[in-house]
């Protein structure tokens, strides 16, 4: 924590002199901040807050310091609120408080990044860079700014990286810090598709850290994994596996890193708009209780925020604590997995349905929404902001303003906090303009979900959205109430059991006010069938899926999915992996044709990344299944998922 130069807090006037002055308590709280007892530090700052007058310089400083302690004890929304409140009252012209302003922005950025709000994190880290009191702090802000911009605004990331290199050139840095800069460069090049440049950059980062030695820490592991990924994508598998071998991935001495039932690929489609060709590598850490404490994208293909969408899926994974206990702690941190989305129960996007309803209503009122940008969202942002400013100047509560608010809040590089504020403004206008329930719901949901950093957690989703079901404006509208239930169901479905999710969805599936082919009803049935299938209720899943009117050729819900009739055996194990001593697994998805051949084979999950993906797919490419009669000669069954575990002999 950085202390502003010359800071002196005056003691509050009281009838009786306290045992210690405010300054003494401030120094004691600062000392606690430097330790590991974050709860004690928070208590000290909260006590000190009561002794300072709200709105004063002293109170603002205490709020900023308290925000860091709040973040460290896991009260992230409170941390952001305290940081914002402190920033508002810190004297803007007081240069001695630059460190406090920097710390406040860094806290806000850290909270946003942990919530995978990379747009919000980038905005905060940019402000931290601008207020940094010293070169070291500026460098730190630039490092994290690049990290977040890679997945929100790559062009801006390139510009920030230039400033980062320029800043580093003025400083005498340890090689480990220089390696961190080089690794940011590697990630940027990877995600821009410059695999040759990424390979050279990644190898340089490993060299800065001492090369491929047996001395290994977490930064070594991540840097070597970066190099392995870059080399694999550069089509140099032998060299890539040499680097991967030195990460320890796939070489656990005890226990095993194995996909649990909760560790599943996200469905294609949905609000993230994931496509079957999208692929990402996500890095994550597992807490002793089996939950994912951190998830972050490393590499992703596709436009938009594909990497962040996959990372959001990972943070919902979990393992049984006893299985986690068998994994050495070193291997629970910064684990990486390669991911693709599943087509087994591809689902329509509820958000898209809400957006379509709003856009149709606005168009009918003569206030058409500007089309989505053809280029990057970052490039479109200035024009979208200008459009909103112009509309507000003409008429703050008009439908034109509502259309501009809607387009801006759907820009992926607008922060969570700003999106929530825009949504609240939009909801006010939509309500005043008597927007239909489904159109109004677009803003209501965005305002509620954007109000908390942990909006994605099942309990939070239920608390935020359930009250909407009793709102008269939505309760009387079959599509609005159904959309709310689908949003709640998606939010609370954590892959365990599913009774509560089905109970939430069943009223949608049986709502007589919805047409049989209504997308919301079909969406509810698909979700119910998916839960029934994964909980072993195959007959129920088959019956439910039949009610959708869609093709019922999914392998998971067939009476008797085709059996594999060929034995592939050990020849599927990559010889290269045997040579290097790798073990790992893939979760592979494929279709089976009516004549028993596998088609459209793809690895959904693969550990270590890119090592077994091809082998897992080839395993089923050469497999033979029992033939399935289809009157039209079409697909035997589609979207089947099998796991392949690659183990060394002995």
N, C-alpha and C positions, 0 to 999 in steps of 0.2 A: 504494500500500500504506500502511495506517495504522499508525503506530508507537505502542504503548501508552505513556502518559505515565510518565516516571520509570523507563523500562526500563533495567536494568543486569544483564548476565549475568556471573556470577562465573567466573573462570578455573578450569578443572579442575586439580586437583592432579596433577602429574606429577613423575617423578623428575628430569626436565630441563625447564627453562622453555622453552616454544616460542618461536619467533621472533616470533610475534604473539599477543596475548591473544585470548581468545574474544570479548571485546567488540569488538576491532578487526576480527576476522573477521566478526562480526555486522554491523558498520557497512559493511564492504566488500560483503557479500552484499546488504544493503539498497540500496546504491548501484547494484549490478548489476540489481537488481529494477526500478529506475526506468528502465533503459535498454532496448535492443531485443535484446540478446544473451541470449535466454532460456535457452539451453543453458549458458552460463557462469554465469548466476544459479543454475540448478539445481545445477550442480557445486559452487558455493560453499555452498549450503544443505546438500547431502549431506555435504560435508566437515565442516561445522559440526555436523551431526547426530551424527557419530561422536565429537565432542569434548564432547558433553553427555550426561549420565546419563539413560537411559530412565526415563520416569515422572516426571521433574522438571518444574518450571515452565519452565525454560530449554529443555528438550527439546521440550516441548509447543509453545512459541512457534516454535521452528525448524520443527517439523512443519507448522504452519499456514502459515508463510511458504513452505516448500517446496511445499506443495500448489498454490499459485498458479503457481509455475514449472512444475510438472508439467503443469498444465492448458494452459499456453501452449506447451509443446512437444508437445502432443497425447497425453500419457499420462493420459487422463481417469480411468480406473479407479484408477490409482495416486494421482491427485490427490484423489479422494473418500476413499480409504483414509487418506491422510495427514491430510486435514482432519478426518475423524472421530476419528482417533487423537489428534490435537492437542486437539480440543475436549474429549475425555474427560478429559484431564489438566490443562486450564487451570483454575486456581482460580476457582471460581464467584463468590467474593465479592470478587475483585480488580478494582476498577473501572478500573484502568489498562489492563486487557486487553480492554476492550469492543471496541476496534478490531480486535483479532485474532479475537475471536469473530465479529464482523461479517464480516470478510474470509473466514473459514472457511465460514460459511453462504453467502456470496455465491459462493464458488468452487463449492460443492456445487450451488447453484441454477443457476449458469451451465452446469455439466456436464450437469445433468439437462435443462435447456432445449435444449441443442444436440442431445441424444439424443431430443428430442421426448417426454420424460417430464415433461409439464407439471404433473402432480400432484406429483411429487417436487420440481420447481422451485418450485411455489407454496409447499410446506411450508418449503423452505429460505429463500425470500425473506421469508416471514412471520417466521421466526426472525431473519433479518438485520434486518428492520424493528424487532423487539423489542430487539435489542442494538445498534442504531445509536448511535455515540458523538456524533453531531452532526447537525444538521438536514439538511445536504446528503446525508449517507449515508442518512438515513431516507427522504428524498424519492426517492433512487435505488432503494432497495429497494421502495418503494411503486409506482414506475413499472413495474418488472419483475413485481411481484406481480400488478398489474392485468392485464398482458399475458398471463400464464399462466392466470389465473382466468377470463378471457373464454371460454376453450375447455374449462374443467373445472367451474367453478362461477360462472356469471354473476351470481347473487345476491350472492355474496361479492365479486365484482369491483365491483359497484355500491357496496358498503359501503367497500371499499378506496379506490375513487375519491373518495368523500366525504372520507376521511382525507387523501388526496393533495391535494385542493383546499384543505382546512383548513391543511395543512402549508405549501402554497405561499403562502397568504395571509399567513403570518408572515415571509416571506422576500422579499428583493429579487432577482428572477430575471431573467435575460436572456430576451428574447422567444423565442429558440430553445428554451429549456427549457419555457417556458409552452406553446409549440406542441407539444412532446412530450406534455405532459399532455393538451392538447386532442385530439391524435391518438389517445391511449388512449381518451378519451371517444367519439370517432368510431367506433373499432373496436367498442367495446361496444355502442353503439346500432345499428350495422350488423348485428351478430350477434344482436341482440334483435329485429330486424325493424322498428325505428323509423327508417325511411328519411328521413322529414322531419327528425327530430332529427339524424340522422347528416349530412344535407346541410348543415344550418346549422353544425354543429360542425366539419365538414371545411373548409368555406369560411373559417371563423374561423381555423383552423390555418394555412391557406395565407396568409391576410392577415397573421398574426403573423410569418410568415417573409418578408414583403415583397411578397406578391401574385404575380401572373402576370408576372414579369419574365424577361428573358433570362438573368439570373444564376441559375445552377442548381447545386445540390449534391445529394447522395443523399437528404438529408432533404426537400429541395424536391420531388424526384421522387416520393418515397413519399407525401408529403402531398397533392400534386396528383392522384396516382393514387387515393388514398382518396376525394378529392372527386369524381373522375370516376365511380368505382364507386357512390358514394352517389347522385349525380345520375342515373345510368342506372337504378338501382333505384327511384328516385323518379319515373321516367318523364319525365326532362328531358334527352333525348339531345343536343340542340344545345348546351346549356350544358356537359354532361358532356364532349363531344368537344373543347370549348374548353380544358378543364383537361387532358384527356389529351394534346392536341397539345403542351402545354408540358412534358410529361414526357420527350419524345424517343422514346417507345415507337412502334415502327412507322415510324421515320424514320432508320434507320441510313444513314450516309454511305458506308460501305464494309462489305463482308461482308454476311451476312444471318443473322438469328436464325430458324432453321428446324428443325422437329422431326426429329431423327435417328431411326434405326430403334429405338434404345433408349429413345426418349422416348415412352412409351405410357401410355395410361390404365389404371388398375387395373381388374381384373375386378370386376363386381358380385358381391355375396355375400361369400364368404370369411369369415374370422374378424372382419373389421371390420364385416360386415353392411351393406355399401354398397348403396344402392338406386338404380335408374335416375333417380329424381327428385332425388337429392342433387347439389348443386353447390357448388363451393368455388373460391376464388381463393387460390393459393399463391405466396408470394414466395420466390425462391431466388437463390443466387449460384453462379457457375461458376468453378472454379479453372482455371489455365492448362493443366493436364493433362486437362481435359475432365470432371472429376468435379464433383458438386454438393457444395460445402463447407458450405452452410447452406440449410435449407428451413424455412419457417414459414407457418402458415395466416394469412390475412388476413380471410377471410370464408367462412362456410359455412352452408348450410341443413341442416335435419334435426336430429334429436335426437342426444344423445351426442357423441362426439368425432369427428364426421365430418371436420372440418377437419384434425385431426391425422392421420387415416387417409390423406387425400389427400397431406398433406405427407410422410408416410412413403413413399408411392409415388414422389414426386419425388426424394427423396434417393438413389434407386437409378438415376436417369437418368445418362447420360454422352454425351459428344460426342468426336469425333476431335480431337486437339490442333491439327491444322492448320486445322480449321474454327473452333475457338475463337480461334486466333491472328488470324483475320480480323475478329473482333468487337472494337471498341474496349473497353478495360477498363471504362470508365464504364458501358457497357450490359450488362456481365456481372454487375454487382452489383445486387441487389434487382430482378431481372426478375420479372415476374408473368405467370401463365397461369391461365385459367379452365378448370376440370376437371369432368368427369362420369365415371362408371364405365362400362365396356364390358359389353354383354350377349352379345357374340359367343361367348365360352366361359365363361359364368357358372358358377362352381364352388361345390360345397358346402363348408361350413366344417369343417375337420378339428377345430378346437377345439370346435365344437358337438357333434361326434360323441363326443369324449372326455367332455365335460360330461354329455351324455345318458347315457352308460354309467355314470358316477359317480352321477348322480342316481337312475337306475333301481336300482342296487345298494343305495344308502342307503335308498331307499323300501322295498325288499324286506326290509331289516333293521329297518324300523320307525323310521328316522331321516330322515324326509322333509326335504328342503332347503327353507327358506323361499322363496316365489316372488320373482322379481325385483321391485324396487320399481316402483310405477306412476308415481310422481313422479320428481323428479330424483335422481341418485345422491348428490348432496351432502346432500339432505334425509334420505336413507335411512341415511347413514353413522353417525350417533350410535346409532340403533337396532341396526344391525348390530354395532357395537362392543360395545354393552351385551349383545347376545345371546351374543357370544363370551365375554365376561367371566363371564356367568352359567353358561354351559356348562362353562367351565374350572373354575369354583368347585365345580360339582357333581361333575365327573369329567374331569380334564385330557386323558385319552386315550380318551374315549368317542366313539362315532359321532356323538353330538349335537354334540360339540366339533368334529369333523371337518366336519360340515355347516355349522357357523357359520364355520369357517375358510374353507371353500370360497366361501361367499357373500360374505364380506368381501374376499377376494383378487380377486374378480371385479368389485368396485366400481371404476369407471374413474377415480375421483379418489384412489385409494390409490397411493402412490408405487411406483416400480419396486423400490426397496430393501425397503420394507415388504412388497410383494407376494412378493418372493423369500423373505423370512423366513417369511411365512405359509405359503408353499408347502413350505418345508423342514419346518415343523411338521406340515403336513398329510401329507406323505410319510411321516414317522415314524409317525404314527397309522395311516395307511392300510396300511402294511407290517405293523405290529403286529396290525392287525385282519384281516389276510389278504384285503385287497381284491383283486379280479380285476385282471389286468394293465392292461386298458384304463382302468379307474377310477383305478388308481394313477398311470398315465402323466400324467394331468391335473396332478398336483402335481410330478412329476419334471421335466416340460418347463418348467413355470413357474419352478421353482427354478433350473434351469440358465440359462434365457434371461434371468432377472432378475439373474443374478450379474455381468453386464457391461453397461456403457453402450452398447457397440457390438454388442450381441447380434444385430442385424439384418444385419450385414455377412456376405456369403457365406462367407468363410473362418472367421469366428467361429461361424456356425451349424453348419458342418460339424464344427468342433472340439468344440462343445458337445454336439451330438446324436448324432453317429456312434457314440460308445461305447455308446449305449443299444441298438444293434442286436445287440451281443454279450452283453448282460445276459440271463442265462438266463430271468429272469422274463418278459421280453418276446419273446425269440427263439422260444420254443415256442408263442406265441400269435399266430395269423395276423392278427388284427385289430390287435393292438398293434404288431407289427413292420411292418405295412403303414402304420399311422398315422405311425410314426416316419419311414418313408421319404418319405411325402407331406410331412411337415413339413420334412425336410431339402431335398427337391426345391424346395419353395416358397421356402426360404431362400437356396438357391444359384442360383436362376434369375435371372440379371441381364439377360436379354434378348439375350445374345450367344451365338450358336451354340446349344447345348443338348444336346450329346452326353452330358455328365456328368449332366445332369438326367434325360434319358431312361434312362440306365443305372441311375440310382437308382430310377426309377419302374417299369421293366420287370418286376422281380420281383413287384411288386404286381399288375400287369395279368395276369401268368401264374400267379399263386398258385392252385393247384388247391383249396386249403383255403377259398378265398373263393367265395361264390355268384356266379353270373354277374351278378346285379343288386346285389351288395353295394355300398353307397355309396362305400366306400374304393376298390374296384376301378374303379368308374365314374369316380371322381374322378381316379384315375391315368390312365385312358384319355383323359379330357378334356384333361388337362395335356399328355400326349404328343401328342395331335392338334394342340393349340395350337402346340406347338414345331415340329412337322413342317410345319404350315401357314406359319408365319412364316419358316422356313428354305427355303421353296420346294418342299417335298415334298408336293405337293397330293394325289397319289394315295395316298400312305401315310397322310396325315391323314384322307382320306376312309374308308379301310379301318379305321383305328383308331377313328374316331368311330362307324362302323357297329357296332363291337363293344360300344359302350355301350348300345345298344338305344334311344337317344334319337332324336328327330327329326333327320334329317340334312339339314336345309334351310339350314344356314349357307352363305352365299354363298362364303365363303372355301374351302370344301372341295367345292364342286360340280364336276362334270365340266366344265361350261362356264357360268360365271356369266352371267346376262343382260347383254347389252351395251347401253350407252346409245345410243339411236337418235335423240335430239334434241340439237341443238347450242344450248346456252344462251348461250354467248359472254359478251361484256363487260357485258350488262345485269345480271349478278349482282353486279357491283362496286357497292358502295354509293356513291351520289352524294355523300353527306355526307363519306365518307372521301376521295373525290377532291378535294373542296373544301378539306379540311384537310391533304391530302398524306400520308395514312396508307397504310402497307402492312402486311400481316400474313397470317395463315393460320388455317385451322381444320382439324381432323381430325373429320370428320363420319361418323356411323353411322346406317344406316337399313335397313329391310327393303324387299324388292321383292315386290309381290303377283304372283299368277299372270298378271294381265293387263298387267303392266309398269309399274304405278304404284309410286312410293316411299311408304313408310308409316313412322310412328314415327321421323321424322328428328330427330336431336339432335346437337349439337356436343359431342364428347368433350373436345377441347382447343381452346382459342382464344387467340390472341395478336394484339393486346393484349386483355385481358379485356373481354368483353361488346361489343366493337366489331364483330366479324365473326360472332358466334355466330348471329344471326338470318339474316344474309345467306348464311352457309354452309349453313344448313338450307334456306332458300328455294331455293338453287341446285338442290338435289335434289328439293325439293317439286314443282317444275315440270318435272323431267326425265322422259323416257320411256325405258323399257327394253324390250328384246325380250320378248315373251310367253313364259311357261314353262308347259308342260303339267303339271298336277297332277290326278290322278284325283279327288281330293276337292275340287278347286277352291280349295285352300288356298294357303298362302304359297309364293311362287316361290322366294325365298331370303331368309334373315334374317341380321342382324348384319354386313352388309358395311360396310367402312370405306374412305372415300376422303378424300384431302386436297385442299383448295382453297386455292390461293395467290392472294392479292389483290395485284396490282402496279399501280403507276401507269403510264400510257402513256409511252413514250419511253425 
